């Protein structure tokens, strides 16, 4: 009888840097199914997974003790704004100087990498004052992050229709030639939203690029047109944050969700607070969309810019909010920032199984629900090597409660 289980991917997009040639052994990690295992990594992939202690004897390479940690596929960030990130505290207008944009984009990506996101998609405005300089700066940040994280860019022109649209279209073409791998923008802000979408989809079809558009999605007729136009486009179309769907009558929202599912459109919600491309801060109706068969993923949106001065850029917080506020099970919530997010970015699937990419996140804890609730200590693996560590130990002093045998962040629990 043929094996119907998903098989490890045999190809992947161009890597962000060379895989670590030295083997890495992750010892004593707990999986979501309750098993405690050793995991051997090599050549950027998972080479073997065995019961705890079974791979350690005589193994060469570096060992990482993961006792007390839950090992997960690494999350991905499908909706960041690196060109504006970390600008909330700037005195005066936000600087668009290329060196400042590059610094902000790099620092923001490293912050999100520390949270666990080994792949990120950053939306970058083109045109107006900054022209293509902001995009060039973010592409430079991408280069500097080689080997640490994979950063892709979405070019976002302001206007694409009418007399002013010719310049926007020319600049969008130049952006793709420069290295932007996704085309997008904010059709809601164009005088002709449908014309804007049509122009983006035509250019994406011409260049073979994915599409990622900002829309509130509060106009079901317009969204139906987008779904109709996007239905035949591959590699795919993503829409976000789509908070307006939550304000539509339930029947209308359900019919719209069916159209999006039939067209293969991905919805990227932003439960942590939205971004500058969205006037409202509602979160898309994730349960309704998922029940209709729409791929739903969750992004961070703004990271401490004028749109959200307290944005954290943490995918686990996005999953936590979807579980605590919107009724997803922890496994479903984590899927929106891991498997679904990677699929939306065109990346190969990750499982903690032999043959899959070594893109992993170890979080202190025993169960996924606890990890989403108190995910302080984290170890991030990209292309088979540890690229980030965050360690946190909580201590209590001066109380009789300290003498009790209670679990702590820094205490290893028995297997």
C-alpha positions in Angstrom: 0.0 0.0 0.0 1.5 3.4 -1.0 2.5 5.8 1.8 0.1 8.7 1.6 1.9 10.8 4.3 3.5 14.1 3.2 7.0 13.6 2.1 10.0 15.8 2.9 10.5 18.5 0.3 13.4 17.9 -2.1 13.8 21.5 -3.2 13.7 24.9 -1.6 14.1 28.6 -2.6 17.6 30.1 -2.8 19.0 30.0 0.8 19.9 33.2 2.6 23.3 31.8 3.3 25.4 28.7 3.5 24.1 25.9 5.7 26.3 25.0 8.6 28.5 22.1 7.5 29.1 21.0 11.1 26.5 18.6 12.6 24.4 19.9 15.5 22.7 17.6 18.0 19.7 18.9 19.9 19.4 16.7 23.0 16.4 15.9 25.1 13.8 18.1 23.4 10.1 17.6 23.9 7.8 17.5 20.9 4.1 18.5 20.9 3.1 14.8 20.8 4.8 14.3 24.2 7.8 12.4 23.0 11.3 13.4 24.3 13.9 13.1 21.5 17.3 13.9 20.2 17.5 15.6 16.8 20.6 15.6 14.6 21.0 18.4 12.0 23.3 18.6 9.1 23.6 20.4 5.8 20.7 22.7 6.7 18.3 19.8 7.2 17.1 17.4 9.9 19.1 14.2 9.5 17.6 12.1 12.2 15.1 12.1 15.0 15.4 9.4 17.8 14.5 8.8 21.4 16.3 10.8 24.0 19.9 9.5 24.3 19.8 7.4 21.1 21.8 9.7 18.9 24.3 11.1 21.4 26.7 8.1 21.7 29.7 8.8 19.6 28.1 11.7 17.8 30.4 14.4 16.4 29.6 18.1 16.3 28.0 20.5 18.7 25.5 19.5 21.3 22.7 21.7 22.6 20.9 20.6 25.8 17.1 21.1 25.2 15.9 19.4 28.3 12.9 21.5 29.5 12.3 22.9 26.0 9.5 22.3 23.5 10.8 22.0 20.0 8.7 23.5 17.2 8.9 24.3 13.5 10.2 27.9 13.4 7.6 30.6 12.8 7.7 33.0 9.8 6.7 36.6 9.6 4.4 37.3 6.7 3.7 41.0 7.2 6.4 43.3 8.5 7.2 46.9 7.7 11.0 47.1 8.1 11.4 50.5 6.4 9.3 52.2 9.1 10.0 49.9 12.1 11.5 51.3 15.3 10.8 54.9 14.3 8.1 55.8 17.0 10.6 57.5 19.2 12.3 59.6 16.5 12.2 63.4 17.1 10.4 65.0 14.2 9.4 63.3 10.9 10.5 59.8 10.3 13.9 59.7 8.5 13.9 58.2 5.0 17.7 58.4 4.7 18.9 55.1 3.2 21.4 54.4 6.0 18.8 55.0 8.7 16.2 52.8 6.9 18.8 50.0 6.5 19.7 50.3 10.2 16.0 50.1 11.3 15.2 47.3 8.9 18.2 45.2 10.1 17.5 45.8 13.8 13.8 45.0 13.3 14.6 41.7 11.5 17.0 40.7 14.3 14.4 41.4 16.9 11.9 39.2 15.1 14.6 36.6 14.6 15.1 36.6 18.3 11.4 35.8 18.7 11.8 32.9 16.4 11.0 34.1 12.9 13.7 32.8 10.5 11.8 34.1 7.4 10.3 37.5 7.0 8.3 39.4 4.4 8.8 43.2 4.6 6.4 45.6 2.8 8.3 48.7 1.5 6.8 51.9 0.2 8.2 53.2 -3.1 7.6 56.6 -4.7 6.9 59.9 -3.1 9.9 61.4 -1.2 11.9 58.2 -0.8 11.6 57.0 -4.5 13.3 53.6 -4.6 15.9 54.4 -1.9 13.9 52.8 0.9 13.7 49.6 -1.1 17.4 49.6 -1.9 18.1 50.1 1.9 15.9 47.1 2.8 17.6 45.0 0.2 20.9 46.0 1.7 19.5 44.8 5.1 18.6 41.6 3.4 22.1 41.1 2.3 23.6 41.8 5.8 21.2 39.2 7.3 22.5 36.5 5.0 22.9 33.3 7.1 20.7 34.6 9.9 17.3 34.9 8.4 15.6 35.1 5.0 14.1 38.5 4.2 12.0 39.1 1.2 10.5 42.4 0.1 7.1 43.6 -1.2 7.2 46.8 -3.4 4.3 49.1 -2.5 3.6 52.0 -4.9 1.2 54.7 -3.7 -0.9 55.2 -6.9 -1.2 53.1 -10.1 -4.2 54.6 -11.9 -4.9 57.9 -13.6 -2.2 60.3 -14.8 -0.1 59.8 -11.7 -0.3 56.0 -12.0 2.2 55.9 -14.9 5.0 56.9 -12.7 4.0 54.4 -10.1 3.9 51.6 -12.6 7.3 52.5 -14.0 8.7 52.5 -10.5 7.1 49.2 -9.6 8.8 47.6 -12.7 12.1 49.1 -11.6 11.5 47.7 -8.1 11.1 44.2 -9.4 14.2 44.5 -11.5 16.1 45.8 -8.4 15.2 42.7 -6.4 11.7 43.1 -4.9 10.3 39.6 -5.2 6.6 40.4 -4.4 4.4 43.2 -5.7 1.6 44.8 -3.7 0.3 48.0 -2.2 -2.8 49.6 -0.9 -5.6 49.6 -3.5 -8.1 51.1 -1.0 -6.0 54.4 -1.1 -6.1 54.6 -5.0 -8.8 56.6 -6.7 -9.6 53.4 -8.6 -9.1 50.4 -6.3 -10.1 47.8 -8.9 -7.8 49.4 -11.5 -5.0 49.3 -9.0 -5.5 45.6 -8.3 -5.8 44.8 -12.0 -2.5 46.6 -12.7 -0.7 44.8 -9.9 -2.0 41.4 -11.0 -1.0 42.0 -14.6 2.5 43.0 -13.7 2.8 40.0 -11.3 1.7 37.7 -14.1 4.2 39.2 -16.4 7.1 38.7 -14.0 5.9 35.6 -12.2 5.8 37.3 -8.8 3.5 36.7 -5.9 1.1 39.5 -4.9 0.5 40.8 -1.4 -2.1 43.6 -1.0 -3.2 45.7 1.9 -7.0 46.0 2.1 -9.5 46.5 4.9 -11.9 44.2 2.9 -15.1 46.0 4.1 -16.5 46.2 0.5 -17.7 42.6 -0.4 -18.3 43.5 -4.1 -14.7 44.9 -4.4 -13.4 41.8 -2.7 -15.3 39.5 -5.0 -13.8 41.3 -8.0 -10.3 40.8 -6.4 -11.0 37.1 -5.9 -12.2 36.7 -9.5 -9.1 38.5 -10.9 -6.7 36.6 -8.6 -8.1 33.2 -9.1 -5.8 32.2 -12.0 -2.6 33.8 -10.7 0.2 31.7 -9.4 2.4 31.6 -7.3 -0.4 33.3 -5.3 -2.2 36.2 -3.8 -2.3 37.4 -0.2 -4.6 40.0 1.3 -4.4 41.6 4.7 -5.3 42.7 7.3 -9.0 42.2 6.1 -10.4 43.5 9.4 -13.4 44.8 7.5 -14.7 41.2 7.0 -15.4 41.1 10.8 -17.8 44.1 10.4 -19.8 42.6 7.6 -23.1 40.7 8.3 -22.2 37.0 8.9 -23.9 35.7 5.8 -22.1 38.2 3.6 -18.8 37.5 5.2 -19.3 33.7 4.8 -20.1 34.1 1.1 -17.0 36.3 0.6 -14.9 33.7 2.5 -16.1 31.0 0.1 -15.0 33.2 -2.9 -11.6 33.7 -1.4 -11.2 30.0 -0.7 -12.2 29.1 -4.3 -9.6 31.6 -5.6 -6.8 30.3 -3.4 -6.3 33.7 -1.8 -4.4 33.8 1.6 -5.6 36.2 4.3 -3.0 37.7 6.5 -4.5 39.0 9.8 -2.8 41.3 12.2 -4.0 40.5 15.7 -1.3 42.6 17.4 -2.6 46.0 16.2 -2.5 46.5 12.4 -0.2 48.7 10.4 0.0 52.1 8.6 -1.8 50.6 5.6 -5.0 50.0 7.6 -7.3 52.7 8.9 -9.2 50.3 11.2 -7.7 47.8 13.7 -10.2 45.0 13.6 -8.9 41.4 13.2 -10.2 39.3 10.4 -12.8 36.6 11.4 -10.2 33.8 11.5 -12.6 31.0 12.5 -15.1 31.8 9.7 -12.3 32.0 7.1 -10.6 28.8 8.2 -14.0 26.9 8.2 -14.4 28.1 4.6 -11.1 26.6 3.6 -9.2 29.9 3.4 -5.5 29.7 4.3 -5.2 32.1 7.3 -1.8 33.4 8.5 -1.0 35.9 11.2 1.6 38.7 10.9 2.9 41.3 13.3 2.3 44.5 11.3 3.9 47.6 12.8 6.9 47.2 15.1 7.2 50.4 17.2 6.4 52.9 14.5 3.9 55.7 14.5 1.1 53.2 13.7 1.8 51.1 16.7 4.4 52.5 19.1 4.3 49.4 21.3 4.4 46.7 18.5 6.5 43.7 19.5 6.9 41.8 16.3 6.5 38.5 18.1 4.8 35.7 16.1 4.1 33.8 19.3 2.1 36.8 20.7 0.1 36.8 17.5 -0.7 33.1 18.0 -1.5 33.8 21.7 -4.0 36.5 20.8 -5.7 34.2 18.2 -6.1 31.5 20.9 -7.1 33.8 23.8 -9.3 36.2 22.0 -10.6 34.5 18.8 -11.1 30.9 19.9 -8.5 29.0 18.0 -7.0 26.0 19.6 -3.3 26.5 20.4 -2.3 24.1 17.6 -4.4 26.1 15.1 -3.1 29.4 16.4 0.5 28.3 16.0 -0.2 27.0 12.5 -1.1 30.5 11.4 2.4 31.8 12.3 4.4 28.7 11.2 3.1 26.2 8.6 0.5 28.6 7.1 2.9 31.5 7.2 5.7 29.5 5.5 3.3 28.3 2.8 2.1 31.9 2.2 5.8 32.9 1.7 6.4 30.1 -0.8 8.7 28.2 1.6 8.9 24.5 2.0 7.1 22.8 4.9 8.9 22.2 8.2 8.3 19.2 10.4 10.5 17.8 13.2 11.2 14.8 11.0 14.2 13.5 9.1 14.6 15.2 5.7 12.8 18.5 6.5 14.5 21.9 6.6 16.3 22.6 9.9 14.2 25.7 10.7 13.3 25.3 14.4 12.4 27.1 17.5 12.9 25.7 21.0 10.8 27.3 23.7 11.0 26.7 27.4 7.9 24.7 28.4 6.2 21.3 28.1 3.1 22.0 26.1 2.2 24.4 23.3 -0.4 26.2 25.3 2.2 27.0 28.0 4.7 28.1 25.4 2.2 30.6 23.9 1.4 31.9 27.3 4.9 32.2 28.8 7.4 32.0 26.0 10.4 33.8 27.5 13.4 31.5 26.9 13.9 30.7 23.2 16.6 29.1 21.0 16.3 29.7 17.2 17.8 27.5 14.6 18.2 28.6 10.9 19.6 26.3 8.2 20.9 23.9 10.8 22.7 26.3 13.2 21.7 28.2 16.3 21.4 31.9 15.3 19.7 33.4 18.3 19.2 32.7 22.0 17.0 34.5 24.6 17.3 33.3 28.2 15.1 34.4 31.1 15.0 33.2 34.7 12.4 34.4 37.1 13.2 34.3 40.8 11.1 35.1 43.9 12.7 36.4 47.1 11.6 37.0 50.7 8.6 34.7 50.8 7.7 31.4 52.4 6.3 30.4 49.0 9.9 30.1 47.7 10.4 26.9 49.7 7.5 25.1 47.9 8.5 22.7 45.1 6.9 24.8 42.4 8.0 24.9 38.7 10.1 27.8 37.6 11.3 29.2 34.3 14.8 28.0 35.0 14.1 24.5 36.4 14.3 21.5 34.2 11.2 19.3 34.7 11.6 15.5 34.6 10.7 13.7 31.4 
